[in-house]
Amino acid sequence: MYQTTYHRASSVDDAAALFAKGEEAKYLAGGHTLIPVMKQRLASPSDVIDLTRIKELNGIEVSADAVTIRAATPHYDVSISNDVKNAIPALADLASLIGDPAVRHRGTIGGSLANNDPAADYPAAVLALGATIKTNKRAIGADDFFQGLFATALEDGEIITAISFPIPTKAGYAKFPHPASRFALTGVFVAKTKTGDVRAAATGASQNGVMRVGAIENALKSNWSASALDNITIPASGLISDIHGAPDYRAHLIKVMAQRAVTAAG
């Protein structure tokens, strides 16, 4: 690793000020992406600014209409939260499926979204639930936030502070995990909103990262059941092809995971 200066920020404003002073500063959340790439000398930040000890970035709040998870909240806390389980059970279930215990205790929702790995779990929930990503500068809707592989609408130095998830009437998540990393080879989150709209998002499948799946949404709007998806066709074009699966295999997984997610949602 190259030489870097570590900072433990005391507040969001403090973190932003430290970032502005650094020549090539990086924020540190769970560290599951930044630390490995630093070890491989693929990144050499002048300053590493730790966000995890900032009190205002930790915690979960639930109202009648939304679940708000602050950005530095670990996956484990989301997975065991009774408030989340009561409001959006699928969100707690998703958090319990991320990585392994070590990852769940250190990884954060804000770090996951800022990194926007194409096989990460949280982006599917954020997109399918139509969540709002709140930062130290503004609020960004889910449909505008994700902009391709490892790309988001975040500006340089902008900090995610919280994510607000509207509470749906039904929601479910299912994924086919990579046996080693537990990332999603393909995962699908489905949600039925209180206004009757249906949203479905797939992760781990598209070359452009997390994506809405219109065929699933259209089928479920008229019939919320796993059988409603029996005859849909998911196009393989634009899907990932690698040693783990061809595009048509991932297209098949999108359909199967969607059916399992609907079943889980009830």
BELGI-V210607 format. One record per pair of residues at least 4 apart in sequence whose C-alpha atoms are under 7 Angstrom apart, sorted by sequence separation. I is the first residue (numbers start at 1). J is the second residue. If there is no record, write none. Layout:
I,J + I,J
//
This chain:
10,14 + 11,15 + 12,16 + 13,17 + 14,18 + 15,19 + 16,20 + 17,21 + 18,22 + 31,35 + 32,36 + 33,37 + 34,38 + 35,39 + 36,40 + 37,41 + 38,42 + 62,66 + 63,67 + 69,73 + 73,77 + 74,78 + 75,79 + 76,80 + 77,81 + 81,85 + 82,86 + 83,87 + 84,88 + 85,89 + 89,93 + 90,94 + 91,95 + 92,96 + 93,97 + 94,98 + 99,103 + 100,104 + 101,105 + 102,106 + 103,107 + 108,112 + 109,113 + 110,114 + 111,115 + 112,116 + 116,120 + 122,126 + 123,127 + 124,128 + 125,129 + 126,130 + 127,131 + 134,138 + 135,139 + 140,144 + 141,145 + 142,146 + 147,151 + 154,158 + 178,182 + 192,196 + 193,197 + 206,210 + 213,217 + 214,218 + 215,219 + 216,220 + 217,221 + 219,223 + 220,224 + 224,228 + 241,245 + 242,246 + 245,249 + 246,250 + 247,251 + 248,252 + 249,253 + 250,254 + 251,255 + 252,256 + 253,257 + 254,258 + 255,259 + 256,260 + 257,261 + 258,262 + 259,263 + 260,264 + 261,265 + 262,266 + 9,14 + 37,42 + 38,43 + 62,67 + 84,89 + 99,104 + 126,131 + 134,139 + 140,145 + 146,151 + 147,152 + 177,182 + 178,183 + 192,197 + 193,198 + 204,209 + 206,211 + 220,225 + 223,228 + 241,246 + 245,250 + 9,15 + 19,25 + 37,43 + 38,44 + 61,67 + 62,68 + 78,84 + 98,104 + 133,139 + 134,140 + 146,152 + 147,153 + 177,183 + 178,184 + 192,198 + 203,209 + 240,246 + 241,247 + 61,68 + 85,92 + 132,139 + 133,140 + 145,152 + 146,153 + 177,184 + 178,185 + 191,198 + 192,199 + 203,210 + 240,247 + 60,68 + 61,69 + 84,92 + 132,140 + 133,141 + 145,153 + 176,184 + 177,185 + 191,199 + 202,210 + 203,211 + 220,228 + 239,247 + 60,69 + 132,141 + 133,142 + 144,153 + 175,184 + 176,185 + 190,199 + 191,200 + 201,210 + 202,211 + 219,228 + 59,69 + 60,70 + 113,123 + 131,141 + 132,142 + 176,186 + 190,200 + 201,211 + 202,212 + 219,229 + 59,70 + 131,142 + 175,186 + 176,187 + 189,200 + 190,201 + 201,212 + 202,213 + 236,247 + 58,70 + 80,92 + 130,142 + 175,187 + 188,200 + 189,201 + 200,212 + 201,213 + 236,248 + 57,70 + 58,71 + 79,92 + 174,187 + 175,188 + 188,201 + 189,202 + 200,213 + 216,229 + 57,71 + 58,72 + 59,73 + 78,92 + 79,93 + 174,188 + 188,202 + 57,72 + 58,73 + 127,142 + 173,188 + 174,189 + 187,202 + 188,203 + 236,251 + 79,95 + 126,142 + 127,143 + 173,189 + 186,202 + 187,203 + 200,216 + 235,251 + 67,84 + 78,95 + 79,96 + 172,189 + 173,190 + 186,203 + 187,204 + 200,217 + 215,232 + 234,251 + 172,190 + 186,204 + 199,217 + 26,45 + 76,95 + 171,190 + 172,191 + 184,203 + 185,204 + 186,205 + 198,217 + 25,45 + 28,48 + 52,72 + 75,95 + 76,96 + 171,191 + 184,204 + 185,205 + 24,45 + 25,46 + 26,47 + 27,48 + 28,49 + 29,50 + 62,83 + 137,158 + 170,191 + 171,192 + 24,46 + 25,47 + 26,48 + 27,49 + 28,50 + 29,51 + 136,158 + 170,192 + 198,220 + 23,46 + 24,47 + 25,48 + 26,49 + 27,50 + 28,51 + 29,52 + 98,121 + 135,158 + 136,159 + 168,191 + 169,192 + 198,221 + 22,46 + 27,51 + 135,159 + 136,160 + 168,192 + 169,193 + 197,221 + 22,47 + 135,160 + 136,161 + 168,193 + 169,194 + 134,160 + 135,161 + 168,194 + 94,121 + 133,160 + 134,161 + 135,162 + 76,104 + 134,162 + 75,104 + 76,105 + 133,162 + 134,163 + 74,104 + 75,105 + 133,163 + 229,259 + 74,105 + 118,149 + 132,163 + 133,164 + 207,238 + 74,106 + 75,107 + 117,149 + 118,150 + 131,163 + 132,164 + 206,238 + 207,239 + 74,107 + 75,108 + 116,149 + 117,150 + 131,164 + 132,165 + 206,239 + 207,240 + 226,259 + 15,49 + 74,108 + 75,109 + 116,150 + 131,165 + 205,239 + 206,240 + 73,108 + 74,109 + 115,150 + 116,151 + 131,166 + 205,240 + 72,108 + 73,109 + 129,165 + 226,262 + 1,38 + 71,108 + 72,109 + 129,166 + 225,262 + 226,263 + 1,39 + 71,109 + 72,110 + 114,152 + 71,110 + 1,41 + 9,49 + 4,45 + 5,46 + 6,47 + 7,48 + 8,49 + 9,50 + 2,44 + 4,46 + 5,47 + 6,48 + 7,49 + 8,50 + 9,51 + 4,47 + 5,48 + 6,49 + 7,50 + 8,51 + 11,54 + 29,72 + 4,48 + 10,54 + 9,54 + 205,250 + 110,160 + 202,254 + 149,208 + 148,208 + 149,209 + 128,189 + 148,209 + 128,190 + 129,191 + 120,183 + 121,184 + 128,191 + 119,183 + 120,184 + 124,188 + 125,189 + 186,250 + 119,184 + 124,189 + 119,185 + 188,254 + 186,253 + 187,254 + 186,254 + 190,258 + 188,257 + 129,199 + 187,257 + 188,258 + 128,199 + 190,261 + 128,200 + 189,261 + 190,262 + 128,201 + 188,261 + 127,201 + 32,107 + 30,106 + 30,107 + 124,201 + 30,108 + 124,202 + 29,108 + 88,167 + 94,173 + 124,203 + 87,167 + 30,111 + 90,171 + 29,111 + 90,172 + 99,181 + 121,203 + 175,257 + 90,173 + 99,182 + 120,203 + 174,257 + 98,182 + 99,183 + 119,203 + 174,258 + 118,203 + 119,204 + 118,204 + 124,210 + 174,260 + 123,210 + 174,261 + 173,261 + 71,160 + 172,261 + 71,161 + 172,262 + 70,161 + 71,162 + 118,209 + 70,162 + 71,163 + 118,210 + 172,264 + 69,162 + 70,163 + 172,265 + 68,162 + 69,163 + 171,265 + 68,163 + 69,164 + 170,265 + 68,164 + 67,164 + 68,165 + 66,164 + 67,165 + 66,165 + 67,166 + 66,166 + 67,167 + 65,166 + 66,167 + 65,167 + 57,161 + 19,157 + 16,157
//
